[in-house]
Amino acid sequence: MGKSLSLQFGLFILICSLFSCTDSKGVVKDVEAFNLAVQNAQPGDKIILANGIWKDAELIFTGKGTAEQPIILTVEEKGEVTLEGQSNLRIAGEYLHVEGLVFKNGYTPTKEVISFRKSKEELCNNCRVTECVVDNYNNPERFESDYWVSIYGKKNRFDHNYLTGKRNHGVTLAVRLNTEESRENHHRIDHNYFGHHPILGANGGETLRVGTSHYSLTNSNTVVEYNYFDRCNGEHEIISSKSCQNIYRYNTFHECQGTLTMRHGNETLVESNYFFGNRKANTGGIRIINETQTVKNNYCEGLTGYRFRGALVIMNGVPNSPANRYFQVTNSEASNNTFVNCDHIQLCAGSDEERSAVPINSKVENNIFYNDQKDELFTVYDDISGISFNGNLINENAKPITASGFQNTSLNFKRNDDGLLIPQDEMAKEKGMVPTEGRATPDNTGVTWYPRIEDEVFFETGKTIAVKAGINTLYEAIQKSTAGDVLELESGNYVVEKSIDLKHPLSIVSKASEKPTIQFQRTSLFNIENGGSLTLKNMVIDGSEAPDAHGNTVIRTSRYSMIRNYKLFIEDCEFKDLDVNHTFDVLRVYKNTFADSIVLRNSTFTKVDGNVLALNKETDDIGIYNAENVVIENCHFKDISGIVLNLHRGGRDESTFGPMLVVDKSTFDNVGKGKRNKADASISLHGVQVAHIKNSQFNSCEPLKLHLVVGEPITKIQDCNFARTPAIQDNGEPYETENLSFN
Ligand code: CA
């Protein structure tokens, strides 16, 4: 050892003894020790994070390992090291290997949790991140955007990681091509488990994105294989491929509401992927846009999605499209894929005045399109003469969409050991997909040492607790409750003197033949805070004890951003006397909150000097909205000064499926005539994607207003009577009506 080296070594020992950092095995106990270890790391070295919680740890891992001797960042014991608070990781250099980190209980202070770069100039090449976990590590501001993982540089691998519960805006995993050094990258993304990604209710909820429109005509050469996608429902695009020459294969999509979308870029191969919709709503398959795309040997079963979420979607393009719109489909193919019990195959989807360039030089060959419940699977939105159809098998009674290229047949499917439906028939040979040796499963993806998280809203999974009538008995019972509990009320009067914050799912029910009555004395009775959800069943909500001041509400959401979607169910209830002063609402929602479902059923609402459901607080008109599903069934609304339902989704964005609405068997008496009802409507729908209003009666109400925009909304008004109520007001867009009467 030379003199200066030994001096350095001595200094190192001195520092370590002063700060108790790296021990002889390479275990570091704090960020300073970590930094020092990084500075001194040589190829083959291991830096080991000590067991425990690393709070606000911003780790920058740089260095140059070699192919044979990478520098390794790992943990003392897997599952015993967590990075929390405002922690993140940046890596830059060559042959660095990261393993076993867990991010939870916090969120990144920067744009990314794990970034394959230190700065714009210092990137990663030949690095690997494996067996890491990012669990609900979300910025509490719903629309404050961040990425959990950004991959830059070249030849990096991201594998066997578990990413679950992305709830704020921003892609879960992005491959970035923003400098030359990150293009033609040959990254490999494999064997990851992408857990539940709840509906965002806006664009920006992709689980995986490769490239951006800006660099979409450059090659990325990224391979995405053997990944498991579990209910990745953020938005229309589970995967948004936005660059050239990517490969997606052997991935499994379990009940995902969206599609693998070739959004931009060309020459992408989508081969031998497996989609299982299990008949869940809005589950989709593969969407083709652009040039020279190959879709072959994929298996799609039980997908129900429509339009941009079809099992197979071939889009129309925009003539001379700008980079961020839709290029024409040309020279592309979908061959030897199996679509079994999928509901919708969409051709020339998105056809409109702007998207008028139909697919050309493309082929759809030797696929099986078979559905044992439904004969007509194809929707043809425009001229399909640019697609050649050959050798496809369809149901015996289905009507082919072209004169040749489809053969009617009855197929006999048998489920194989791997859970796939395979036709046993001779004529199905050489048709459809051939099962591959392997594919992603829950067992061969993610990590083995961290539990799979299941934290969605579930009612009635906890205890049942009897609550006596009286003053604040309900308040006290709720304070003691835990997630999924059922509070059971007896007949009698419940007075609540304080506002109740709901932070977990809770059911408040009664089985009494005489409904209990709840009165409250604050400006709101229930506040659905982040994580809260509410079911009310069989009770009277009486507003007469509320403060004599304007602005009361029975239920409100958090006034602040909520990243957890909530559910609200009101059944067999009677809301009355919400009129001690003006602007007294049933439900008041705030911006940056989102309901998966709001259901009003078998309930009455009488004398409300405000709104029932004003779901119109996202006013930026960028495709964001307040509720995915709204159901009003067998309800009676009488003497409502405000609006019963104002459902608003503004802007031109097409990334979401909702909002969706059903109104059935309901009566509206004297609704909407208060001077503060600026909507001048009893129901107002703006940008709602699916609306079905039926079997309902409107008496002396303000009109029903429809503003139909974006995404070919499906609107049907059926079997309704409008007495002393003005005609339906619309914006000139077509919708379906059946058996309406006005008198
Ligand atoms: Ca998107």
Boltz pocket constraint, residues with backbone or C-beta under 6 A from the ligand:
constraints:
  - pocket:
      binder: B
      contacts: [[A, 203], [A, 204], [A, 205], [A, 206], [A, 235], [A, 237], [A, 240], [A, 655]]
      max_distance: 6.0
